Amino acid sequence: MTLTIGVLLKTKFIQQLDTFGQGLIQHYDHQHNWFFTTITSIGNVSWSAIILATISLWLIYHHFYRETLFIGFNVIVFAGLSNQIFKNIIARPRPTPHLVPASGFSFPSGHAMVAVLLYGSLIIILHRHLKSNWLRHLASYMLIGLIILIPISRVYVNVHYPSDILAGMTIAYTMLFASQQLFFKNKGVHDDSVK
């Protein structure tokens, strides 16, 4: 709410936050450009849809129907539909120039929301079903890396302000917590956990 009001009112605090964040992240050279443009592409709609479809098919194959609904609801409804509603209400233009093509409004970041809700959902599912501690931790650290790097990449390629990223991640974490309570509260782990 604070970030949303600040963006709507164009407060000095938001301007200072964005300037500081951009100065911290945007140090351009060939290697950084390649790395961050690759990372940001992982958060695109097409890649996210492929990843979601693959995970959903695997979950359905193993009869994890609640988990399929959980991750699908988070990505399609929360990260997809609600993000577009927020964007069209706030109607904040994107920063320019861009290192990658981008259209639509800027606030909040859809990539940040997808990163948290897609990969955060997957972390929750893995913790429910993956028996091996080291595999669970390894997978979780890799997914957390994506949750952090994808939003940072959006500031680097200059299609979002840092305040867009913080708002997107905050909204998404709140939604992820709420959906976890909705789908899994008082629900035990299945006996057919993945080894």
C-alpha positions in Angstrom: 0.0 0.0 0.0 2.8 2.4 0.8 4.5 1.8 -2.5 1.3 2.1 -4.4 0.3 5.4 -2.8 3.9 6.6 -3.3 3.8 5.8 -7.0 0.3 7.3 -7.4 1.4 10.5 -5.7 4.9 10.5 -7.3 6.5 11.0 -3.9 10.1 12.0 -3.4 10.6 8.7 -1.4 9.7 6.6 -4.4 11.9 8.7 -6.7 14.9 8.3 -4.3 14.2 4.5 -3.9 14.1 4.0 -7.7 17.2 6.1 -8.3 19.2 4.3 -5.6 18.1 0.9 -6.9 18.9 1.6 -10.5 22.3 3.0 -9.5 23.0 -0.2 -7.6 21.9 -2.6 -10.3 22.5 -1.0 -13.7 26.2 -1.4 -14.4 26.2 -2.3 -18.1 28.8 -4.4 -19.9 28.6 -7.3 -22.4 28.8 -10.1 -19.9 26.2 -8.6 -17.6 23.9 -7.8 -20.5 24.0 -11.4 -21.7 23.4 -12.8 -18.2 20.5 -10.6 -17.3 18.7 -10.7 -20.6 18.9 -14.5 -20.4 17.6 -14.5 -16.8 14.8 -12.1 -17.6 13.6 -14.3 -20.5 13.0 -17.1 -18.0 10.3 -15.0 -16.5 8.6 -14.3 -19.8 5.0 -15.4 -20.4 5.9 -18.1 -22.9 8.6 -19.7 -20.7 6.5 -19.5 -17.6 3.6 -21.1 -19.4 5.8 -24.0 -20.6 7.2 -24.5 -17.1 3.8 -24.3 -15.5 2.4 -26.8 -18.0 5.3 -29.2 -17.5 5.0 -29.1 -13.7 1.2 -29.5 -13.9 1.3 -32.5 -16.2 3.9 -34.1 -13.8 1.7 -33.4 -10.8 -1.4 -34.8 -12.5 0.5 -37.9 -13.6 1.4 -38.5 -9.9 -2.2 -37.7 -8.8 -1.2 -34.5 -6.9 -4.4 -32.7 -7.9 -4.5 -30.3 -5.0 -0.9 -29.2 -5.8 -1.9 -28.8 -9.5 -4.7 -26.5 -8.6 -2.5 -24.6 -6.1 0.3 -23.8 -8.6 -2.2 -23.1 -11.4 -4.3 -20.8 -9.4 -1.2 -18.9 -8.1 0.3 -18.4 -11.6 -2.8 -17.9 -13.7 -5.2 -16.0 -11.3 -2.8 -14.3 -8.9 0.3 -13.6 -11.1 -1.6 -13.2 -14.4 -5.1 -11.7 -13.9 -4.5 -9.7 -10.8 -1.3 -8.2 -12.1 -3.1 -6.9 -15.2 -5.8 -5.4 -13.0 -3.2 -3.6 -10.8 -1.2 -2.4 -13.8 -4.3 -0.9 -15.5 -5.5 0.8 -12.3 -2.0 2.4 -11.5 -1.1 2.9 -15.2 2.5 3.7 -14.6 4.7 4.1 -17.7 7.8 2.0 -17.9 11.3 3.5 -17.7 13.2 4.0 -21.0 15.2 3.0 -22.9 14.9 -0.8 -22.7 17.5 -3.5 -23.3 14.7 -5.9 -24.2 11.3 -5.4 -25.8 8.5 -4.5 -23.3 5.0 -3.2 -23.5 2.2 -2.3 -21.2 2.4 -0.6 -17.8 5.1 -0.9 -15.2 3.6 -1.2 -11.7 3.7 -3.8 -10.3 6.2 -6.1 -12.0 4.5 -9.1 -13.6 7.9 -10.9 -13.8 8.4 -10.4 -10.0 5.0 -11.8 -9.3 5.4 -14.8 -11.5 8.8 -15.5 -10.1 7.5 -15.6 -6.5 4.2 -17.4 -7.3 5.5 -20.0 -9.7 8.8 -20.9 -8.1 7.6 -20.2 -4.6 4.7 -22.6 -5.2 7.1 -25.2 -6.4 9.3 -24.8 -3.3 6.2 -25.4 -1.1 5.2 -28.5 -3.2 8.7 -29.9 -3.0 8.8 -29.5 0.8 5.5 -31.4 1.0 6.6 -34.3 -1.2 10.4 -34.6 -1.6 11.8 -37.0 1.0 15.5 -36.4 0.3 16.7 -33.5 2.5 19.7 -32.6 0.3 17.7 -32.7 -2.9 15.0 -30.5 -1.3 17.5 -28.0 -0.1 19.4 -27.9 -3.4 16.2 -27.4 -5.4 15.0 -24.8 -3.0 18.2 -22.8 -3.2 18.1 -22.9 -7.0 14.5 -21.7 -7.1 15.2 -19.0 -4.5 18.0 -17.9 -6.8 15.5 -17.5 -9.6 13.0 -15.7 -7.3 15.8 -13.1 -6.6 17.5 -12.9 -10.0 14.4 -12.6 -12.3 13.1 -9.4 -10.5 16.7 -7.9 -10.4 17.0 -8.6 -14.1 13.9 -6.5 -14.8 15.6 -3.4 -13.3 18.9 -4.2 -15.1 17.2 -4.3 -18.5 15.3 -1.1 -17.5 11.8 -2.2 -18.1 10.9 -1.7 -14.4 11.6 0.6 -11.6 12.9 -1.0 -8.3 9.6 0.1 -6.6 7.7 -2.0 -9.3 9.8 -5.0 -8.3 9.3 -4.5 -4.5 5.6 -4.1 -4.9 5.3 -7.1 -7.2 7.2 -9.3 -4.8 5.4 -8.1 -1.7 2.0 -8.6 -3.3 3.0 -12.1 -4.6 4.4 -13.2 -1.2 1.1 -12.2 0.4 -0.9 -14.1 -2.2 1.4 -17.1 -1.9 0.9 -17.2 1.9 -2.9 -16.9 1.5 -3.1 -19.6 -1.1 -0.9 -22.0 0.9 -3.3 -21.5 3.9 -6.3 -22.0 1.6 -5.0 -25.2 -0.2 -2.9 -26.9 2.5 -3.9 -25.8 6.0 -4.4 -28.9 8.1 -3.7 -31.1 5.0 -1.0 -33.7 5.6 1.7 -34.8 3.2 0.6 -37.7 0.9 2.1 -41.1 1.5 3.3 -41.3 -2.1 6.0 -38.7 -1.6 8.7 -38.5 -4.2 11.9 -40.1 -3.1 
